[in-house]
Amino acid sequence: MIATLPELAQTRPVDDKPSMAASSNHLAGKVVIVTGSVGNLGLATALELQKVGAKTVLVDRSNERLRENYPGLIDSPDHFLAGGVDLANPDSLSKAVQTALARFGRIDSLVNTVGAWRGGKPAHETDLADWDFLFGVNVRTTLLCCRAVIPQMVRQGRGTIVNVASRDGLQGSDGYSAYSASKSAVLRLTESMAAELKTSNINVNCVMPGTIDTPQNRKAIPNADFSKWVAPEAIADVILFLLSDAARAINGAAVPVYGKG
């Protein structure tokens, strides 16, 4: 059974953040790993974390992309640009986590924003390569990143994890079978880990965005009503709340973040 929090799905003006700022103050000085940190949602989340004083470990396959997106953090003692990391490779992930631990001494939180979308064909016509791709990017990376940090969180006796699922993970629809199935797997994985880790004081939750307002989506669907889509920054607000002490009683939740769609 998915625990949902409809009241968190409301959007608000960008400059109206008093309650979120209050809860996010708990994140000052915390060490947070953000995967997909050069993507639209990952970038928005990382920037919000840095605004509230969190120490960020920013993960991407490319060192160059990280340096282009975070030029002011290249030599920062409070942030780590973890480039050259293959999220599908447990050894590559382990090395990045160990480097982060050597630098900061702990890992307080993990945010998994890596994901991909493909669709358009019925299930029986969707290429098996697309099924493998979507389960690899959406499910395998989420699982492996969690596996890489959970042992350390157990040793610490504390931690928070936020995964990114999708509204499409709640129900299948025409042409989206592989994507919906992969995001549904992220929901079930989140619920299972939450149940397994609650006695270790580790909270595992996920957000379920609707259509995210990104340049890529605007280009792909140019005639859509963009005002109904949800901004990456609005999703980042919800992620920060779930990472904060204000959400300490929330575990195993799938939070809808649909905007006005």
C-alpha positions as CSV (number, residue, x, y, z in Angstrom):
1,M,0.0,0.0,0.0
2,I,1.5,3.4,-1.0
3,A,1.3,6.1,1.6
4,T,0.5,9.4,-0.2
5,L,0.6,13.0,1.0
6,P,-1.7,15.0,-1.3
7,E,-1.2,18.2,0.6
8,L,2.4,18.3,-0.4
9,A,1.6,18.3,-4.1
10,Q,0.5,22.0,-4.2
11,T,2.8,24.5,-5.9
12,R,3.3,28.1,-4.7
13,P,5.1,31.2,-5.8
14,V,8.9,30.9,-6.0
15,D,9.5,33.6,-3.4
16,D,7.1,32.1,-0.8
17,K,9.2,29.7,1.2
18,P,9.0,30.4,4.9
19,S,7.8,27.0,6.0
20,M,10.2,25.1,3.7
21,A,13.1,27.2,4.8
22,A,12.4,26.5,8.4
23,S,12.3,22.7,7.9
24,S,15.4,22.9,5.6
25,N,17.5,24.5,8.3
26,H,17.9,21.0,9.7
27,L,20.0,20.2,6.7
28,A,22.8,22.7,7.4
29,G,26.1,20.8,7.6
30,K,24.5,17.5,6.5
31,V,26.3,15.4,3.8
32,V,24.0,14.6,1.0
33,I,24.7,12.6,-2.1
34,V,22.8,13.7,-5.3
35,T,22.9,11.4,-8.3
36,G,22.0,12.8,-11.7
37,S,23.3,16.1,-10.4
38,V,23.7,17.8,-13.8
39,G,20.1,16.9,-14.9
40,N,17.2,19.3,-14.5
41,L,15.9,17.9,-11.2
42,G,19.3,16.9,-9.8
43,L,20.7,20.4,-10.5
44,A,17.7,22.1,-8.8
45,T,18.0,19.8,-5.8
46,A,21.7,20.3,-5.4
47,L,21.4,24.1,-5.6
48,E,18.6,24.2,-3.0
49,L,20.7,22.0,-0.7
50,Q,23.6,24.3,-1.0
51,K,21.4,27.3,-0.2
52,V,20.5,25.8,3.1
53,G,24.1,24.9,4.0
54,A,24.2,21.2,3.2
55,K,27.5,19.6,2.0
56,T,26.8,17.9,-1.3
57,V,28.4,15.0,-3.1
58,L,27.5,15.6,-6.7
59,V,27.6,12.4,-8.8
60,D,27.8,12.2,-12.6
61,R,29.5,10.0,-15.2
62,S,31.3,13.1,-16.6
63,N,33.8,15.2,-14.8
64,E,33.5,17.9,-17.5
65,R,29.7,18.2,-17.0
66,L,30.1,18.6,-13.3
67,R,32.7,21.3,-13.7
68,E,30.6,23.2,-16.2
69,N,27.5,23.1,-14.0
70,Y,29.3,23.8,-10.6
71,P,32.4,25.9,-11.5
72,G,32.4,27.5,-8.0
73,L,32.6,24.2,-6.2
74,I,35.7,22.7,-8.0
75,D,38.0,23.5,-5.0
76,S,35.3,23.7,-2.3
77,P,36.1,21.9,0.9
78,D,32.4,21.5,1.6
79,H,31.4,19.9,-1.7
80,F,32.7,17.0,-3.7
81,L,32.3,16.7,-7.5
82,A,32.2,12.9,-8.0
83,G,32.8,12.6,-11.7
84,G,33.6,9.4,-13.6
85,V,31.0,7.4,-11.7
86,D,29.1,4.6,-13.5
87,L,25.9,4.2,-11.5
88,A,25.3,0.8,-13.0
89,N,28.6,-0.5,-11.7
90,P,28.8,-1.4,-8.0
91,D,32.5,-1.0,-7.9
92,S,32.4,2.5,-9.3
93,L,29.8,3.5,-6.8
94,S,31.7,1.9,-3.9
95,K,34.8,3.9,-4.8
96,A,32.8,7.2,-4.9
97,V,31.1,6.5,-1.6
98,Q,34.4,5.6,0.1
99,T,36.0,8.8,-1.3
100,A,33.1,10.8,0.1
101,L,33.4,9.1,3.5
102,A,37.1,9.8,3.6
103,R,36.4,13.5,2.9
104,F,33.4,14.1,5.2
105,G,33.3,11.1,7.6
106,R,29.7,10.3,7.1
107,I,26.7,10.2,4.7
108,D,23.5,11.6,6.0
109,S,21.3,11.4,2.9
110,L,21.0,10.1,-0.6
111,V,18.8,11.6,-3.4
112,N,18.4,9.4,-6.5
113,T,17.3,11.7,-9.4
114,V,18.8,9.6,-12.3
115,G,16.1,8.4,-14.6
116,A,14.9,8.2,-18.2
117,W,11.7,8.0,-20.2
118,R,10.9,6.1,-23.4
119,G,7.5,5.3,-24.8
120,G,5.0,5.3,-27.7
121,K,4.6,1.6,-28.5
122,P,2.4,-1.1,-27.0
123,A,4.0,-3.6,-24.7
124,H,4.3,-6.3,-27.3
125,E,6.0,-4.0,-29.8
126,T,8.3,-2.2,-27.4
127,D,11.9,-3.2,-28.2
128,L,13.4,-5.4,-25.5
129,A,16.4,-3.1,-25.6
130,D,14.0,-0.3,-24.4
131,W,12.7,-2.5,-21.6
132,D,16.3,-3.3,-20.5
133,F,17.3,0.3,-20.8
134,L,14.5,1.7,-18.7
135,F,14.8,-0.9,-15.9
136,G,18.6,-0.4,-16.0
137,V,18.4,3.4,-15.6
138,N,15.3,3.7,-13.4
139,V,15.6,0.6,-11.2
140,R,19.1,-0.8,-11.2
141,T,20.8,2.6,-10.5
142,T,18.3,3.3,-7.7
143,L,19.0,-0.1,-6.1
144,L,22.7,0.1,-6.5
145,C,23.0,3.6,-5.1
146,C,20.9,2.6,-2.1
147,R,23.0,-0.5,-1.5
148,A,26.2,1.6,-1.7
149,V,25.2,3.9,1.2
150,I,22.9,1.9,3.4
151,P,25.7,0.0,5.3
152,Q,27.2,3.3,6.3
153,M,23.8,4.7,7.4
154,V,23.2,1.5,9.5
155,R,26.6,2.0,11.2
156,Q,25.7,5.7,11.9
157,G,22.3,4.7,13.2
158,R,20.6,7.4,11.0
159,G,20.0,8.3,7.4
160,T,17.4,9.4,4.8
161,I,16.9,8.3,1.2
162,V,14.7,9.9,-1.4
163,N,14.0,8.1,-4.7
164,V,12.3,9.6,-7.7
165,A,9.4,7.5,-9.1
166,S,6.6,8.9,-11.2
167,R,2.8,9.3,-11.4
168,D,3.0,6.8,-14.2
169,G,4.2,4.2,-11.7
170,L,0.7,4.1,-10.1
171,Q,-1.1,3.0,-13.2
172,G,-0.2,1.6,-16.7
173,S,-1.3,3.5,-19.8
174,D,-1.3,3.1,-23.5
175,G,2.3,3.3,-24.9
176,Y,4.0,3.6,-21.5
177,S,4.2,0.0,-20.3
178,A,8.0,-0.2,-19.9
179,Y,8.3,3.2,-18.3
180,S,5.4,2.6,-16.0
181,A,6.6,-0.8,-15.0
182,S,10.1,0.5,-14.2
183,K,8.7,3.4,-12.1
184,S,6.3,1.0,-10.3
185,A,9.4,-1.1,-9.4
186,V,10.9,2.1,-7.8
187,L,7.8,2.5,-5.7
188,R,7.9,-1.1,-4.5
189,L,11.6,-0.9,-3.8
190,T,11.1,2.2,-1.8
191,E,8.4,0.6,0.3
192,S,10.4,-2.5,0.9
193,M,13.5,-0.7,2.0
194,A,11.5,1.6,4.3
195,A,10.1,-1.5,6.0
196,E,13.5,-3.1,6.3
197,L,15.4,-0.1,7.6
198,K,12.9,1.6,9.9
199,T,14.4,0.0,13.0
200,S,17.8,1.3,12.0
201,N,16.4,4.9,12.0
202,I,16.7,5.2,8.2
203,N,13.8,6.7,6.4
204,V,13.2,5.8,2.7
205,N,10.6,7.8,0.7
206,C,10.0,8.8,-2.9
207,V,8.5,11.6,-4.9
208,M,6.1,11.0,-7.8
209,P,6.4,13.9,-10.2
210,G,3.9,14.6,-13.0
211,T,5.2,16.1,-16.2
212,I,8.3,18.1,-15.2
213,D,8.7,21.5,-16.9
214,T,12.1,21.1,-18.6
215,P,13.4,22.5,-21.9
216,Q,13.5,18.9,-23.2
217,N,9.8,18.3,-22.4
218,R,8.8,21.6,-23.9
219,K,10.6,20.7,-27.1
220,A,9.0,17.3,-27.2
221,I,5.5,18.5,-26.5
222,P,5.4,22.1,-27.8
223,N,1.6,22.5,-27.8
224,A,1.1,21.5,-24.1
225,D,0.0,23.8,-21.4
226,F,3.3,24.3,-19.6
227,S,1.5,26.1,-16.7
228,K,0.1,22.7,-15.6
229,W,3.6,21.1,-15.4
230,V,5.6,21.0,-12.2
231,A,8.9,22.9,-12.0
232,P,12.1,21.1,-10.9
233,E,12.5,23.6,-8.1
234,A,9.1,22.7,-6.7
235,I,10.0,19.0,-6.6
236,A,13.3,19.9,-5.0
237,D,11.4,21.7,-2.2
238,V,9.5,18.4,-1.4
239,I,12.7,16.4,-1.6
240,L,14.4,18.8,0.9
241,F,11.4,18.5,3.2
242,L,11.7,14.6,3.1
243,L,15.4,14.9,4.0
244,S,14.8,17.2,6.9
245,D,14.1,16.4,10.5
246,A,10.6,17.8,10.0
247,A,9.8,14.6,8.0
248,R,11.3,12.3,10.6
249,A,7.9,10.5,11.1
250,I,7.5,9.9,7.4
251,N,8.8,6.5,6.1
252,G,7.7,4.5,3.0
253,A,5.7,7.4,1.5
254,A,5.2,8.1,-2.2
255,V,4.5,11.8,-2.4
256,P,2.6,13.1,-5.5
257,V,4.2,16.3,-6.9
258,Y,2.0,16.9,-9.9
259,G,1.8,20.7,-10.1
260,K,-1.6,21.6,-11.6
261,G,-1.7,18.7,-14.1
